[in-house]
Amino acid sequence: MDDHQIRLIVAAIIIFLVTIVYCWVLFQIMQRVPRDKHQFPSWFIWLFLIPWIGLVFQLIMLPFGIPNTFKRAFPNNQDAIRDADNLFKMGLTQVVLTVFGMFLPIPPINHIASVAGFILWIVYWVMIVKFKNTYLKNA
C-alpha cells in the first residue's frame, strides 16, 4: 500500500468513528422524547452507518423524523416549533447537498456541494444539541 491508500483508509476510519458519535448524540436526544411522540423509531438513526442505505435513512430522519418528533413533543411551544422547522430546513438542505456531492457528475459543482453538505452537517449537529439543551434538558 502506498501513502495515498493509507491516508484514505485512515480518513474513512475517522469519518466512520465521528459518524458513530453523531448517531449516538442523535439517538440519545431522541430517547429524551416520549416514544408516543416519535414519527419513526429512534433506532433508524443507527441505519445511517450502512453505506448507501444510510443516505435514505438520513433523508427520512434528519428533515422529517427528528423535527416532526420535536413538534409533537412541544405542540404548544412556538419557539420549539420554530426551532424544529429550522432543523427541517437545515436537515433537508444538508442531505440534498450531500447527495448532489456524491452523485452529480459535474466536478466543480459536486465538490462545492460536498463541502457545503459537510459544513451543514456540523451546523445541524450544533443546532440539535442546542435544541436538546434548550427544550429537553429536564427530560
C-alpha distance (Angstrom), angle and dihedral (degrees) to the residues before:
residue distance angle dihedral
M1 . . .
D2 3.74 . .
D3 3.81 127.2 .
H4 3.80 93.1 -95.9
Q5 3.81 93.2 57.3
I6 3.78 92.1 46.5
R7 3.80 90.9 51.3
L8 3.80 90.5 50.4
I9 3.80 91.5 50.6
V10 3.81 92.3 47.8
A11 3.82 90.6 47.4
A12 3.81 91.1 49.8
I13 3.81 91.2 50.2
I14 3.80 92.0 48.8
I15 3.81 91.9 48.2
F16 3.80 90.4 48.8
L17 3.82 92.3 50.3
V18 3.81 92.6 47.9
T19 3.80 89.2 48.8
I20 3.80 89.8 53.2
V21 3.82 89.6 53.7
Y22 3.83 89.7 47.1
C23 3.80 91.6 51.1
W24 3.80 90.8 46.6
V25 3.83 90.9 53.0
L26 3.82 92.2 48.2
F27 3.81 91.8 45.7
Q28 3.82 92.7 49.8
I29 3.79 91.2 49.0
M30 3.79 91.8 49.5
Q31 3.81 90.2 49.0
R32 3.82 88.7 62.1
V33 3.80 90.4 64.6
P34 3.84 117.4 78.2
R35 3.81 111.2 -102.3
D36 3.79 93.7 -123.2
K37 3.83 87.8 65.0
H38 3.81 94.6 54.5
Q39 3.77 119.5 108.0
F40 3.82 90.9 -162.8
P41 3.81 130.8 13.0
S42 3.81 115.2 -85.6
W43 3.79 91.9 -124.8
F44 3.82 89.7 69.8
I45 3.79 84.7 81.4
W46 3.81 90.7 68.4
L47 3.80 89.2 59.2
F48 3.83 87.2 71.4
L49 3.80 85.4 82.2
I50 3.81 94.3 65.3
P51 3.81 110.5 93.5
W52 3.83 114.0 -111.5
I53 3.82 93.7 -8.9
G54 3.79 87.6 64.6
L55 3.80 89.4 65.8
V56 3.79 90.0 59.7
F57 3.79 91.5 51.0
Q58 3.80 91.3 46.2
L59 3.80 87.6 53.7
I60 3.81 89.0 51.3
M61 3.80 99.8 42.4
L62 3.81 108.8 32.1
P63 3.80 100.3 53.6
F64 3.81 100.1 22.5
G65 3.80 116.7 16.7
I66 3.79 100.4 45.9
P67 3.83 99.9 38.9
N68 3.82 93.0 43.6
T69 3.80 90.0 50.1
F70 3.79 89.6 53.3
K71 3.81 91.5 48.2
R72 3.80 90.0 52.5
A73 3.79 91.2 47.7
F74 3.83 93.6 51.9
P75 3.82 106.6 30.0
N76 3.82 93.5 154.1
N77 3.79 98.6 42.8
Q78 3.79 108.2 89.6
D79 3.80 92.7 -172.3
A80 3.81 91.2 55.5
I81 3.80 90.9 47.1
R82 3.83 90.5 50.0
D83 3.81 90.9 49.4
A84 3.81 90.5 47.3
D85 3.82 88.9 51.7
N86 3.80 88.7 52.4
L87 3.81 89.1 51.0
F88 3.80 88.3 52.1
K89 3.80 92.2 52.6
M90 3.79 93.8 44.2
G91 3.81 93.5 45.2
L92 3.79 93.7 49.0
T93 3.80 92.9 46.8
Q94 3.80 92.0 47.0
V95 3.80 94.1 50.5
V96 3.81 93.6 45.0
L97 3.81 92.0 50.1
T98 3.80 91.0 47.2
V99 3.80 91.2 51.4
F100 3.82 91.2 47.1
G101 3.78 89.5 49.3
M102 3.78 91.0 52.9
F103 3.78 102.3 39.6
L104 3.81 108.8 23.8
P105 3.83 106.9 101.0
I106 3.82 95.8 -151.3
P107 3.83 106.9 102.4
P108 3.79 104.0 -149.7
I109 3.79 94.0 41.6
N110 3.80 96.4 45.4
H111 3.81 91.5 49.3
I112 3.79 91.4 51.9
A113 3.81 90.9 46.0
S114 3.81 90.8 50.6
V115 3.78 93.5 51.4
A116 3.81 91.9 44.8
G117 3.83 90.4 48.2
F118 3.80 90.4 51.5
I119 3.81 92.1 49.6
L120 3.81 91.3 48.5
W121 3.81 89.4 48.5
I122 3.81 88.2 60.4
V123 3.82 91.4 44.0
Y124 3.83 90.6 51.1
W125 3.80 89.4 50.5
V126 3.80 91.0 52.0
M127 3.80 92.0 45.7
I128 3.79 94.5 51.6
V129 3.80 92.6 47.6
K130 3.80 88.2 50.2
F131 3.82 89.0 50.3
K132 3.81 89.7 51.7
N133 3.80 92.5 48.7
T134 3.79 92.2 47.5
Y135 3.80 103.6 40.9
L136 3.80 108.8 12.2
K137 3.80 102.1 41.9
N138 3.82 92.6 107.8
A139 3.79 96.0 40.4
